[in-house]
Amino acid sequence: MWGEMIYFLRIKNKLLLGVMFTKHQRVSQKISLLNQKRIIKYIIEKKTATRAEICRNLHISFPAVSNIVSKLVEQGMIIQKGKQSSSLGRKPISLTLNDKAATIAVAHVGYGELKISILDLCGSVLSTSHLSFARKSSFYTVIKMLRQHLSEMLEEFRSTHGGTLGLAVAVPSPLDYVNNRLVKSRFYGWENKTLPRRFNILGKRVPIIWENDSNMLALGASRVFGSIKNLLAVYLGIGIGAGIIYDGKLYRGYNGMAGEIGQVLVPFGDKLKELERIVSEESLIAVAREHFDSIPDISGEELLNLLEKSASEKEIIVKLDTISQTVSQFLAVLIAGICPELVVFDGEVVRKCPTLTDMILTKAQTYTRRDQSSFKIATAGKSLLLTGGYWLVVKNEFGLDDVQDLG
């Protein structure tokens, strides 16, 4: 009897030890995976780093860092570039992302235009295409155009770069993130459209991340101005929208509609008017067309250029002042309610109509009693929206959502 009990206890202890060992393995694997994500994010944000620097700033042991880095180097994600200068005798090796390890695609549906950019893994632009389409085009016609041209663009980098990590698409519409649907794009008449989750391109399934254009802009601004944890990004283009970064994270509201300000009714003249009918590419083209009605067969872009060149004319100044007055008063209330550290302006209207943008910004600054440093206009050649799309793909594919921001 005692022999049987001792045998039973031995078997039970072995089972318990096995269970404990398995649990320990799982915990170790989770810690290792989390540390790998932290290291990847650190190198993405710092551009270049050494093993010692990673150990010091992320508080990970040197053996753990060396083991993770070796795996990433073996996978081709990280490369060891030369040697950095050091005051010590032995100079440390610099680690950086392998720009050719993968490509990332970012697309933006704008005013009758589809812009597609291909980026390398480090975020540098490899190629960009601008495709025009008719306003009456169906949503799925534009999707077909995107898939076809994206495939053609990626073919060029098939032999020089790794596979495509993902595609981020910015659209001028609120999105139902739970059911993966486009709610309504008023400009194009698209409504309640199912969003494809992936494209089959060059024999590979490429995941697609859909985002509202203002939100993607806000995400890009949060990466460029990394120390700013509370930010308002105002997008002026096909419509007007606001992306909100609160405590370092994108804020969408309870139903994903936070920042959808384009259809808010505001007093304009002697009646109420939707904000996007006051300031958008379409509304400003209408203003220019009315003023330059004697010029036949002129495109919308040419009209916006003429509007900007004639901004010193008295009649134009009056119209722009009225528009900027209404828009800045609305934004002042929004800014006061959110209380962001920084307000960023970007979009086609910002680039094509700088005089109007300056008027809006100056008035908003006056109404909110804020310092000029609280407002930024996106600089030419630096697309915050593109940066936001790049980060969406990287964050999604590397699983960086559970990794806290650095510093």
Protein Blocks (a to p, Z undefined) as FASTA:
>chain_A
ZZmmmmmmmmmmmmmmmmmmmmmmmmmmmmmmmmmmmmmmmmmmnopacfklmmmmnopa
fklmmmmmmmmmmnomaccehjdddfbfbdcddddddfklpccddddddehiacdddddf
kopafbdcdddddfklcfklmmmmmmmmmmmmmmmmmmmpccdfbdcddddddddfknop
afbdfknopahiacdfbdceehiacddddddfklmmmmmmmmmmmmlmbdcdddddfbcc
ddddeehiacebjnopgoiamlpccdehjbccdfklmncfklmmmmmmmmmmmbghiafk
lmmmmmmmmmmpmklmmmmmmmmmmmmmmmmmmmmmnopabdcdedjklmmmmmlmmmmm
mmmmmmnopafklpccddehiafklmmmmmmmmmmmnopmlpcceZZ
